[in-house]
């Protein structure tokens, strides 16, 4: 594979331009249009907006694919974009426009062989229900996939916990506050205590957060109409590998017997990839070539990795510059030095995967 060199990535134009286009979930169109134009400027063979509103860039025309999937939406809360020394501040600098921009810059200027192509996707709605990632599931069939999420440039993320949402509603006959009957609000407190108690029991002996079930009470409302009173809880939960959403909802139903349970949104199982793959080996080699000490991490959140990796059945990891502890924070920022190193690592990974794909094709 010939490497023609990255066109002035040292000026961080892709990173800064993308972060400057404020794009909270549902308002990604401006950033998507800018990124498509940027990929065209960088010489991508194709650059377009797909049916879900994702920004898509393609390098090469071969049938064997490597998909680099980042997300272009952010949580709300605009942060003035500025560079302070070696740090670039702005909403999405870490989560996750930094990793997406690194993908775009890394693929630019590569000269692929005839048998492969790199597809870079800036997906919409990742902070929502991952509409952008779900849209591409049947449109691509990659041999390798890299998800753009902050991991620090020396670390590779192998997995994320699953997630599920539910609304639990407790109803009681209206009664006088001086009466002996249990109110709906009191019953709802018992429900939350039961959920927390079960989670504590499940987690006994599990020292790693990735192995634990972690419920969270995200909302509460109550009311009455003179005949009936009600209390409604919004619950979210992060799930370990050995507890899928279906089992969780079954357990929740047992814990809140008599209450109404309504699952919400898309539930997502946990995912953890294998260390022994050509993709992981390519990352380890690339990080070492850039004088880094590679390491692995698993995350307590959920990402598009959980959605696409099981569906595609290919080696998949998450990678990108930035400290995930800064996700969603008002001081969100990324190191420009780290960004540059991440670009170099991803470029080197793409070269090594090209060799791996070629070797596999020769054996078939």
KAKA-V637219 format. One record per helix or strand of 3 or more residues. SS is the DSSP state (A for helix, B for strand). FROM is the first residue (numbers start at 1). TO is the last residue. If there is no record, write none. Layout:
ss->SS from->FROM to->TO
ss->SS from->FROM to->TO
This chain:
ss->A from->9 to->11
ss->A from->13 to->20
ss->A from->29 to->41
ss->B from->46 to->49
ss->B from->55 to->59
ss->B from->64 to->71
ss->B from->82 to->84
ss->B from->87 to->89
ss->A from->97 to->107
ss->B from->116 to->123
ss->A from->131 to->136
ss->B from->144 to->148
ss->B from->155 to->160
ss->B from->162 to->173
ss->A from->184 to->202
ss->A from->209 to->211
ss->B from->214 to->224
ss->B from->228 to->239
ss->A from->245 to->255
ss->B from->260 to->268
ss->A from->278 to->289
ss->B from->295 to->299
ss->A from->305 to->312
ss->B from->315 to->319
ss->A from->324 to->326
ss->B from->333 to->335
ss->A from->336 to->363
